[in-house]
Amino acid sequence: MRSIEENSLFLNKLWNITRFSWMNVGNIEKSRTELSEIIKKNKKSLLPYEKWILSRLAEITEKMTIGLDSYNFSLSGSDLIAFIRDEFADFAIEAYKIEKDRSELGKEVISLITLDILTLLHPYAPHITETLYGYITGGKVLANSVWPVATLDRSIEAEMKIESIFGIVKTIRNLRAERGIKPGDLRDAYIVTPSIETENLENNAGLIR
């Protein structure tokens, strides 16, 4: 029963993710191949969090491919759910909300990842993924789509930079909670960091704020 409830909550989250994508980018008319080419051609314009989520997507795509080829369905499915829930929904989408005005490729990145997670999840939940895919693409059929391949190679450096930012944000949130500071009560925060980390903090100042 607990497993059914957890999966129900996840599928509801998946529905909300897709709805958010549609509300922000509209129907995804370009194919994933076209979106990948746009991103690769303009990858220097990617924001740090966009490089991070594309790197994480590259890893989960490889894990899913290897897992399904080796019939390791359960572990691969758990990894994919964690990626969708904990990384794409909880971090990447929230970062998009904050950074979309200064992002040149935000819509392309959100569109590509939405298409890919629906495709990767299709063997596990074919009915809802087919419905959502058709909804967001204006009626295209997911079952006819090709299996995703990574748009960009995985970058451990890009991942570490953003994970450092997430660590700072979590620490500040914990400090606020410990001191009973209300969410709307703004306070100054001073971050002491080695000079080598300064550029990373400046590039992601919007996320920290």
C-alpha positions, 0 to 999 in steps of 0.5 A: 500500500505504501508503495502505491501511495508513493508512486501515486504522489510521484505521478502527480508530481510528474503531471505538475512538472509537465504542466509547468513546462507547458505553461512556461514554454508552450507546446514543444514543437521542435524535436529533441534532436533539434533542441539538442543541436541548439543547445550544443551550438550555443553551449557557451551561453548556458547558465551554471545550473543549466550545465549542471542539470544537463550533466545530471541528465547525461548520467541518468540517461546512461544509467537507464540505458545500461540498466534496461539493457541488463534487465536491471529494471528496479534499480534503474527506475528508482534512479530515474524517479530520484532524478526527476523528483529531487534534481529536476523538480526541486532544483532545476525548475526552481532555478529556472523560475529565478534565472529565466529572465537572464537565460538564453536557453532556459526554454530549450533546456526545460523542453529537452529535459521534459521530453527526455524524462517522459521518454526514459519513464515510458517503459515503466508508466506508458499510459501517463507518459504517452498522455503527457507527451501528446499533451505537451507536443501537440499530439505527437506519439511517444511510442514512436520516439527514439531513445534519448542520448546525452546532449552534452557530456557529463561534467563533474566540475559543473556538478560540483559548482552547483552542488556547492551553491545548493550546500550554501542555500541549505545551510542558510535555510537551516540557520534561519529555521534554527533561529525562527526567522520567518520566510519573508523576513530578509536578513543579510548573510555573509559568506566567507570563501576561498578566492577560488570559489568567489567567481562561482558564488558571483555567477550564482548570486541570484540563486543564493538570494 
